[in-house]
Amino acid sequence: MPRYGNTMTLSLPPFTRAVKWLVILNAGIYLLEALLGVTGVVSGATVNAALGLVPVAVVHGWLWQLVTYMFIHNGLFHVLFNMLSLWMFGGMLESDWGSKRFLEFFFFCGIGAALVTIGISYTHVLGMSPLQATVGASGAVYGILMAFGILYGDQEIFMFPLPFMIKAKYFVAILIFVAMAGAITDVGGTANFAHLGGLFFGWWYVKHGPRRGMGLNFSERYYGLRNSYFKWKRRRAARKFEVYMRKHSDDPQRQFFDEYGNYRGHEEPPKKDDEGKSGWVN
């Protein structure tokens, strides 16, 4: 809800394409999980163990949990808070960045939060255990909140249902305080470390990440290395062929390759002014 002069106008954030599909996917998986739990087909504990983030399982090869844990939620309010936050703050980021870069950022923060959680769990600090499952998109969502606070820090946010507004940068500062306090006081609270991990990776991406996205930067590096490799192969083949031509040529000094691997043989004799390449002038 932005403020214009002494009046306030209510405006909803854009419901962009990537945000829309992330919300639909999370809501659909939550409903499916609830349905399977009610019918007794699969219990919630089984789903958390298979698709949630269990550090000891990830270390032993269950790498898909680095992604799947973001789409599993415990409870209706858990998924509602994450999806509302994703819509309210992620829509503007996607509008400015585009869908590809926004999705890259979402998974970058989510996977980064998972790696932080795994690393902290093996320290056993504050009751952390690598056997404990972590679920939810909170790590990625907190990364989005951090990016929003950095990029749009002076924009005011209506603190519904509280009747006042606050700047985005102060709102993010409150979230950081709550996450740090929760990590210190909540014994065994792995989700709080996931929140802190998401905040850190969100900050790093905005401050130090490639301006056009990591995917584009990676592709440019890949194609640069690939082109360098092909040039090296071409020069290598050219050197071998040059040796062969020198052994079988009457004038080996005039057989050579340039720095790009292109063959340069006997030069043509210079043409006269009135002589075309075919021997006649039109």
C-alpha positions as CSV (number, residue, x, y, z in Angstrom):
1,M,0.0,0.0,0.0
2,P,2.0,3.1,-1.2
3,R,1.4,6.5,0.3
4,Y,0.7,9.6,-1.8
5,G,0.8,12.9,0.1
6,N,-1.5,12.6,3.1
7,T,-3.6,9.8,1.6
8,M,-3.0,6.1,1.2
9,T,-4.0,4.0,-1.7
10,L,-4.4,0.2,-1.7
11,S,-2.5,-1.5,-4.5
12,L,-1.9,-5.2,-4.7
13,P,1.5,-6.5,-5.9
14,P,1.7,-8.0,-9.4
15,F,0.9,-11.7,-9.7
16,T,3.7,-12.5,-12.1
17,R,4.2,-15.8,-14.0
18,A,6.9,-17.5,-11.9
19,V,5.4,-16.4,-8.6
20,K,2.0,-17.7,-9.8
21,W,3.4,-21.1,-10.7
22,L,5.4,-21.4,-7.5
23,V,2.3,-20.6,-5.4
24,I,0.2,-23.1,-7.4
25,L,2.8,-25.8,-7.1
26,N,3.2,-25.3,-3.3
27,A,-0.5,-25.2,-2.7
28,G,-1.1,-28.2,-4.9
29,I,1.5,-30.3,-3.1
30,Y,0.2,-29.2,0.3
31,L,-3.3,-30.3,-0.6
32,L,-2.1,-33.6,-2.1
33,E,0.0,-34.3,1.1
34,A,-3.1,-33.5,3.3
35,L,-5.3,-35.7,1.2
36,L,-2.8,-38.6,1.4
37,G,-2.5,-38.1,5.1
38,V,-6.3,-38.1,5.7
39,T,-6.8,-41.3,3.7
40,G,-3.9,-43.0,5.4
41,V,-2.0,-43.7,2.2
42,V,1.2,-41.9,3.3
43,S,1.9,-40.2,6.6
44,G,3.3,-36.8,7.0
45,A,6.4,-38.2,8.7
46,T,7.1,-40.4,5.7
47,V,6.8,-37.4,3.3
48,N,9.1,-35.3,5.5
49,A,11.7,-38.1,5.6
50,A,11.7,-38.6,1.9
51,L,11.2,-35.0,0.5
52,G,12.1,-32.8,3.5
53,L,15.6,-31.7,4.2
54,V,17.3,-34.4,6.4
55,P,21.0,-33.6,6.6
56,V,22.2,-37.1,7.1
57,A,20.2,-38.3,4.1
58,V,21.6,-35.5,1.9
59,V,25.1,-36.4,2.9
60,H,24.4,-40.0,1.9
61,G,23.2,-39.1,-1.6
62,W,19.6,-37.9,-1.3
63,L,20.5,-34.6,-3.1
64,W,17.0,-34.0,-4.4
65,Q,16.0,-33.0,-0.8
66,L,18.0,-29.7,-1.4
67,V,15.1,-28.7,-3.7
68,T,12.1,-30.7,-2.7
69,Y,12.1,-29.5,1.0
70,M,11.0,-26.1,-0.3
71,F,7.7,-27.5,-1.5
72,I,6.7,-29.4,1.7
73,H,5.0,-27.5,4.5
74,N,3.7,-28.4,7.9
75,G,0.4,-26.8,8.5
76,L,-1.9,-24.4,6.7
77,F,-0.5,-21.2,8.3
78,H,3.0,-22.3,7.4
79,V,2.2,-22.5,3.7
80,L,-0.1,-19.4,3.8
81,F,2.6,-17.2,5.3
82,N,5.3,-18.3,2.8
83,M,3.0,-18.0,-0.2
84,L,1.7,-14.6,0.8
85,S,5.2,-13.4,1.4
86,L,6.3,-14.8,-2.0
87,W,3.5,-13.0,-3.7
88,M,3.7,-9.7,-1.9
89,F,7.5,-9.3,-2.2
90,G,8.5,-11.6,-5.1
91,G,6.2,-10.1,-7.7
92,M,8.1,-6.8,-7.8
93,L,11.4,-8.6,-8.0
94,E,10.2,-10.7,-10.9
95,S,8.8,-7.7,-12.7
96,D,12.2,-6.0,-12.6
97,W,14.5,-9.1,-13.1
98,G,12.4,-11.3,-15.3
99,S,11.1,-14.8,-14.6
100,K,14.4,-16.7,-15.3
101,R,16.5,-14.6,-13.0
102,F,13.9,-14.6,-10.3
103,L,13.6,-18.4,-10.3
104,E,17.4,-18.6,-10.3
105,F,17.4,-16.3,-7.2
106,F,14.6,-18.3,-5.5
107,F,16.4,-21.6,-5.8
108,F,19.8,-20.0,-5.0
109,C,18.5,-18.8,-1.7
110,G,16.6,-22.0,-1.0
111,I,19.5,-24.3,-1.7
112,G,21.9,-21.9,0.1
113,A,19.6,-22.0,3.2
114,A,19.6,-25.8,3.0
115,L,23.5,-26.0,2.9
116,V,23.7,-23.7,6.0
117,T,21.2,-25.9,7.8
118,I,23.2,-29.1,6.9
119,G,26.5,-27.5,8.1
120,I,25.1,-26.2,11.3
121,S,23.3,-29.5,12.1
122,Y,26.6,-31.4,12.3
123,T,27.9,-29.0,14.9
124,H,25.2,-30.1,17.3
125,V,25.0,-26.5,18.5
126,L,21.8,-25.5,20.3
127,G,20.5,-29.0,20.1
128,M,20.8,-29.3,16.3
129,S,20.8,-32.8,14.8
130,P,21.5,-34.1,11.3
131,L,18.6,-36.5,11.8
132,Q,16.0,-33.7,12.1
133,A,13.9,-32.8,9.0
134,T,13.4,-29.2,7.8
135,V,10.6,-28.3,5.5
136,G,9.2,-25.2,3.9
137,A,10.1,-22.4,1.4
138,S,11.0,-20.0,4.3
139,G,14.7,-20.0,3.4
140,A,14.0,-18.8,-0.2
141,V,11.2,-16.4,1.0
142,Y,13.6,-14.8,3.5
143,G,16.1,-14.3,0.7
144,I,13.4,-12.5,-1.3
145,L,12.6,-10.3,1.8
146,M,16.2,-9.4,2.1
147,A,16.5,-8.5,-1.6
148,F,13.3,-6.4,-1.4
149,G,14.6,-4.6,1.7
150,I,17.9,-3.8,-0.1
151,L,16.5,-2.8,-3.5
152,Y,13.2,-1.1,-2.3
153,G,14.2,-0.1,1.2
154,D,12.4,3.2,1.4
155,Q,9.1,1.7,0.2
156,E,6.5,1.5,2.9
157,I,4.7,-1.7,3.9
158,F,1.3,-1.8,5.5
159,M,1.6,-4.1,8.6
160,F,-1.8,-5.8,8.2
161,P,-3.7,-6.2,10.5
162,L,-1.7,-3.6,12.5
163,P,-2.9,0.0,11.5
164,F,0.5,1.5,10.6
165,M,3.1,1.4,7.9
166,I,6.9,0.7,8.0
167,K,9.7,1.1,5.5
168,A,10.9,-2.2,3.9
169,K,14.4,-1.9,5.3
170,Y,13.2,-1.7,8.8
171,F,10.8,-4.5,8.2
172,V,13.7,-6.7,7.0
173,A,15.8,-5.7,10.1
174,I,13.0,-6.9,12.3
175,L,12.9,-10.2,10.5
176,I,16.6,-10.6,10.9
177,F,16.3,-9.9,14.7
178,V,13.5,-12.4,15.0
179,A,15.4,-15.1,13.1
180,M,18.6,-14.6,15.1
181,A,16.6,-14.6,18.4
182,G,14.8,-17.7,17.4
183,A,18.0,-19.5,16.4
184,I,19.5,-18.7,19.8
185,T,16.6,-19.4,22.1
186,D,14.7,-22.2,20.2
187,V,16.7,-25.3,21.0
188,G,16.7,-27.6,18.0
189,G,15.1,-25.0,15.8
190,T,16.6,-25.8,12.5
191,A,14.1,-23.6,10.6
192,N,15.6,-20.5,12.2
193,F,19.0,-21.3,10.8
194,A,17.4,-21.9,7.4
195,H,15.9,-18.4,7.7
196,L,19.3,-16.9,8.5
197,G,20.9,-18.9,5.6
198,G,18.2,-17.5,3.2
199,L,18.8,-14.0,4.4
200,F,22.6,-14.3,3.9
201,F,22.4,-15.8,0.4
202,G,19.8,-13.2,-0.6
203,W,22.1,-10.4,0.6
204,W,25.1,-11.9,-1.2
205,Y,23.2,-12.3,-4.5
206,V,22.1,-8.7,-4.6
207,K,25.4,-7.3,-3.4
208,H,27.9,-9.5,-5.1
209,G,26.1,-11.7,-7.7
210,P,26.2,-11.1,-11.5
211,R,24.1,-8.2,-12.5
212,R,22.4,-10.2,-15.3
213,G,22.1,-13.4,-13.4
214,M,24.3,-16.4,-12.6
215,G,22.8,-18.4,-15.5
216,L,23.8,-16.0,-18.1
217,N,27.3,-15.5,-16.6
218,F,27.8,-19.3,-16.5
219,S,26.7,-19.7,-20.1
220,E,29.1,-17.0,-21.3
221,R,31.9,-18.7,-19.4
222,Y,30.9,-22.0,-20.8
223,Y,30.8,-20.9,-24.4
224,G,34.1,-19.0,-24.0
225,L,35.8,-22.1,-22.7
226,R,34.2,-24.2,-25.5
227,N,35.4,-21.8,-28.2
228,S,38.9,-21.7,-26.7
229,Y,39.0,-25.5,-26.8
230,F,37.8,-25.7,-30.4
231,K,40.4,-23.1,-31.4
232,W,43.1,-25.2,-29.7
233,K,42.0,-28.3,-31.5
234,R,42.0,-26.5,-34.8
235,R,45.5,-25.1,-34.3
236,R,46.8,-28.5,-33.2
237,A,45.3,-30.2,-36.3
238,A,46.8,-27.3,-38.4
239,R,50.3,-27.9,-37.0
240,K,50.1,-31.6,-37.9
241,F,48.9,-30.9,-41.4
242,E,51.6,-28.2,-41.8
243,V,54.3,-30.8,-41.0
244,Y,52.7,-33.1,-43.5
245,M,52.6,-30.5,-46.3
246,R,56.2,-29.4,-45.7
247,K,57.3,-33.0,-46.2
248,H,55.4,-33.4,-49.5
249,S,55.7,-29.9,-51.0
250,D,58.2,-28.6,-53.5
251,D,58.3,-25.2,-51.7
252,P,57.7,-26.0,-48.0
253,Q,58.4,-22.4,-46.8
254,R,55.3,-21.1,-48.6
255,Q,53.0,-23.6,-46.9
256,F,51.8,-22.4,-43.5
257,F,48.8,-21.7,-41.3
258,D,47.9,-18.5,-39.6
259,E,47.1,-18.1,-35.9
260,Y,43.5,-19.1,-36.4
261,G,44.4,-22.4,-38.0
262,N,43.5,-21.3,-41.5
263,Y,45.7,-22.8,-44.3
264,R,47.8,-20.3,-46.3
265,G,49.3,-22.0,-49.4
266,H,51.0,-20.6,-52.5
267,E,50.1,-17.0,-53.1
268,E,48.5,-16.1,-56.4
269,P,50.6,-13.9,-58.7
270,P,49.5,-10.3,-58.7
271,K,46.9,-9.3,-61.3
272,K,47.3,-6.6,-63.8
273,D,45.0,-3.6,-63.7
274,D,43.0,-4.7,-66.7
275,E,43.0,-8.4,-65.8
276,G,40.1,-9.9,-63.8
277,K,40.1,-13.1,-62.0
278,S,38.6,-15.0,-64.9
279,G,40.9,-13.4,-67.5
280,W,38.5,-11.0,-69.0
281,V,36.8,-7.7,-68.0
282,N,33.1,-7.1,-68.5
